[in-house]
Structure formats: structure tokens, C-alpha cells
Amino acid sequence: MKPKAPHVVILGGNFAGLEVAQQLHALAGDAVRISVIDQKSYLLFVPNIGLEALSNRDPAASLHMSLAGVLDEDKTDFILGQVQAVDIESQRVDYLPNERPGAAPTSIHYDYLVVALGNRLAFDQIEGFAEFGHTVTDTYYGNRLRHFLFHDYKGGPVAVGSARFHQGTQTTDIVPTAEAACEGPPVEMGMSMGSWLKEHGYQGPEQVTIFTPAEMIAEDVGAEVVDQLLSLASKKGYHYMNRTHDIKRLTAEGVEFENGSSVEAELKIIFPDWVPHQFLKGLPISDDQGFIVTDRNMRNPKYPNVLSAGDASALAVPKLGWIAHLQAAVVARQIAMDVGQLSKDEGALPFKPSVNCIGDMGHHQAFYINSDAWYGGKKQVLKTGNLPYLLKNQYKDLFFRTRGKVPNWGMPLAEFVAEKL
Ligand SMILES: Cc1cc2nc3c(=O)[nH]c(=O)nc-3n(C[C@H](O)[C@H](O)[C@H](O)COP(=O)(O)OP(=O)(O)OC[C@H]3O[C@@H](n4cnc5c(N)ncnc54)[C@H](O)[C@@H]3O)c2cc1C
């Protein structure tokens, strides 16, 4: 390490933070010193939690990857700590080492700050969620659903859908405004639940209602793709409710919506509002909700040494791992250019949003979507079948096998296989 190498402090070590750390190390090597702070010591492979829960497998056993070990391979420092405040003017982050209670609050200085902290998934704002709600957004809730399905479920109706998302208003010239944060997961869980019900001796898709606060579910993948998905779902017997506006409350009987309607459901699988962390609100780098404002180079316009990637970024709409991946690559290139390790020609590739995702549908089938229509492009691809399902599992295996360093042919290959074969 060069003695005066700029210190890059990355807040958050899940998909966005880990990828920035690994790509920056690959591009800049000793020209930077990198520290990653996360409140947990492992990466959680979020997209496969639903699949694990429905297969009665513990996501803690299959979807956690040690962060410290992975980062140590690149000589990147890992700090197990909870970030509590950021002081932009003095370039300082305050955190609490959280391995054992009682640790003394500590600070760290940065030359570059990368905010990759994701968001708070605000289940605590949904009345009745604690008693009556289920979800698949983390290990705890994945296991809770698993135990419910395999021990307590009585075979009643199922409702799957989202609360309303509250997006900031400062970057709507780059990304349109969404009414739900991320609707691939509700579509995926709705469809895979229908298959699960059938496989376990219940009726099947006819028992499942998928709902959205918006005019159209998964609006960010484009109307053509949504029309095809809805027609496929309705042929299979799924019910669909749109324009629910928001979730008012969950009860033992079902879900009540802000628009006055309701749906009966024994099992309620809910995706909440994605809300920025409280300590990011009101900072000079944050928008009116608390998401980090950046240009397409993922730099804050007022503080160019502050960059952001993933769900914490105001440009990450929808909140998607694919978008975190695109943005992380931009962040790594930007810093590598600054420290003289990439030329402008090599490094200046700004963020170009698109949606690319694979969702489980049960029965070893999945849907694959690749679209940029919502951002003004022309691409709208939907493929369904066994191949996308294999790709979803292969991608996870490749991610774990390469310790997060999926080779750069990984994505194009998945695209080629899903779209051309
Ligand atoms: C059920 C579900 C299914 C999904 N499926 C897909 C999919 O199929 N494809 C896809 O592309 N995307 C999918 N997504 C979205 C994807 O998971 C997110 O977009 C992605 O995880 C964002 O990565 P991130 O690193 O920005 O944020 P996160 O993954 O949320 O990581 C944030 C990190 O910051 C840490 N952190 C938070 N607060 C603090 C703090 N105060 N101090 C220290 N550390 C902190 C957290 O511990 C965490 O490690 C899905 C999401 C859900 C919920």
C-alpha cells in the first residue's frame, strides 16, 4: 500500500458495497486503501430467500457468505460496526463496533465515501405486520414463513403485494417515479406460492391474490412485459388487484388497503416501503426522503468525493440487485480514474439504467426479464421456462463459488442463454 493512498470508506458490504470494494481493488490495487463497514459479518444473498423458504431450507445455512474472509483476500479492511452518523464537512463516519454490547462509539476519516447501506425495510410502519404478516426479505422472516408453511398453514387464501414507496423528487429527470420499490419479488412470490400450494395438495394459483399500490404491477419493466405476465398469471388462475394505494393494516382475516378495498387472506406475504436510514435524512448529500443524490457517475454533485451505489442511491429505482451491480461498477471506475489507475476513455462509462431479473415461478420454472422501456429504451424481453430457473440457481452458485467475483462474462452469458437459446 502506498503510504499516502486515499482512504475509501465503503458503508455497507452487501451486493453494492462488496462489489465496489472488489472492483475497486481490481482496478486500483495499492493506489487506494479500502475499508468496508457493515453491521453484520456476512453477505446475505437476498433474492433466493423465498426459494429457500418454500423448499423448507434455512437461508442462514445456504445464503450467508462470510464478509471478513472474502475481503481479507484483497487486503481490504472489514469493520464490524453499525454506522450511526456521517459528517460530510469533516469527512468523518461515526460507528459503533457491534460484536459485543458496550463497545465505545468510534469514528473513521475518509477521503472517498461510498454509501451502499441499502434501506430500512419499514415493516414497523405497517399496522398488524408483527402479528399477521410474513415476508422473505431476510433470514429471520424467511425462516418464519418456512415454519408457518410447514407447520401452521391451514390452506386458506394467500395475498402477496407491496406497500407504497416514497421516492425523493430530486432525481426524477434521470429515473421516473415509482409507486412500489421493487415488484419483482411480489410477482415471484405470488407465482411460486401458487405452484407450492398445488405441489402440497392445496388448490393452487386460484387461492393467490397479487396486489400493487400502482396502476400496473412491476411498471418498471414496461407495459408489454407486464401484459404478457398478467395474461400468463390470469390463465393459471391467479387473482390481481391494482391501485390499492397503500396497505392500511393487516388483520387475522386479510389485508385492508388505503383505497377502501380489502382482500381475504390467511397468509399475507408483504413487501414494505423501502425507507432511507434515519441518519442519512437531512444530510447535504441526501434528497428530500434521505436517498443519496448522485449524477450518472454516481457522484454527489456538491461533494464529488461522496459516491453511492445500490438501494441507498436515489437513482436506484426500482431497488434491484442488478441496478446495484451497474452502479457499483461505475463507482469503482470513477475512483480508479481519480487515483490515476484508469484513463478517462476506460473509466467514464456513466450509469445507464435497465431492469434485468429472474424470478422463480415454482415447478422448476422461472421468468427472465430484460427491459429498459421505463427509462425510454426499446428493449422489453420476457422469457419463461426451465432455463431461467436453472440460470437463477447457477448464478447463486457462481456467486458463492467465486466469492462475489462473478466473472464479467457471467451477466452477458446469462443474457445470451436466456434470450437466444
Ligand atoms: C425478497 C427480495 C427478492 C429480491 N430479488 C431480486 C432479484 O431477483 N434480482 C435483483 O436484481 N434484485 C432483487 N432484489 C433486490 C436486491 O436484493 C437489492 O436491490 C440489493 O440487495 C441491494 O443491495 P445493496 O447492497 O444496495 O443493499 P442491501 O443488500 O440492503 O445491503 C445493505 C448493507 O448495509 C448494511 N447496513 C445497513 N445499515 C447499516 C448500518 N447502519 N451500519 C452498518 N451497516 C449497515 C446491511 O447490513 C447490508 O449488508 C430482491 C429484494 C428482495 C427483498
The ligand as a Gaussian input file, in Angstrom:
#p B3LYP/6-31G(d) Opt

LIG

0 1
 C      -37.216000     -10.716000      -1.447000
 C      -36.352000      -9.961000      -2.385000
 C      -36.011000     -10.541000      -3.594000
 C      -35.186000      -9.842000      -4.493000
 N      -34.895000     -10.418000      -5.678000
 C      -34.083000      -9.776000      -6.538000
 C      -33.711000     -10.372000      -7.779000
 O      -34.159000     -11.482000      -8.125000
 N      -32.857000      -9.699000      -8.584000
 C      -32.360000      -8.481000      -8.240000
 O      -31.580000      -7.914000      -9.024000
 N      -32.690000      -7.876000      -7.075000
 C      -33.534000      -8.498000      -6.208000
 N      -33.870000      -7.906000      -5.030000
 C      -33.291000      -6.596000      -4.677000
 C      -31.878000      -6.745000      -4.102000
 O      -31.868000      -7.666000      -3.041000
 C      -31.401000      -5.384000      -3.605000
 O      -31.557000      -4.441000      -4.619000
 C      -29.935000      -5.476000      -3.202000
 O      -29.807000      -6.304000      -2.073000
 C      -29.369000      -4.094000      -2.925000
 O      -28.045000      -4.225000      -2.493000
 P      -27.403000      -3.124000      -1.530000
 O      -26.045000      -3.623000      -1.246000
 O      -27.610000      -1.789000      -2.106000
 O      -28.323000      -3.143000      -0.239000
 P      -28.514000      -4.326000       0.846000
 O      -28.457000      -5.649000       0.174000
 O      -29.738000      -3.952000       1.577000
 O      -27.244000      -4.166000       1.772000
 C      -27.064000      -3.093000       2.642000
 C      -25.972000      -3.455000       3.628000
 O      -25.779000      -2.364000       4.512000
 C      -25.692000      -2.858000       5.833000
 N      -26.173000      -1.812000       6.754000
 C      -27.390000      -1.238000       6.779000
 N      -27.442000      -0.310000       7.730000
 C      -26.231000      -0.290000       8.320000
 C      -25.660000       0.490000       9.361000
 N      -26.327000       1.458000       9.996000
 N      -24.375000       0.233000       9.705000
 C      -23.651000      -0.734000       9.066000
 N      -24.145000      -1.482000       8.070000
 C      -25.416000      -1.260000       7.705000
 C      -26.568000      -4.080000       5.858000
 O      -26.204000      -4.957000       6.925000
 C      -26.315000      -4.668000       4.484000
 O      -25.264000      -5.583000       4.480000
 C      -34.705000      -8.571000      -4.144000
 C      -35.042000      -7.989000      -2.920000
 C      -35.871000      -8.676000      -2.045000
 C      -36.221000      -8.048000      -0.733000

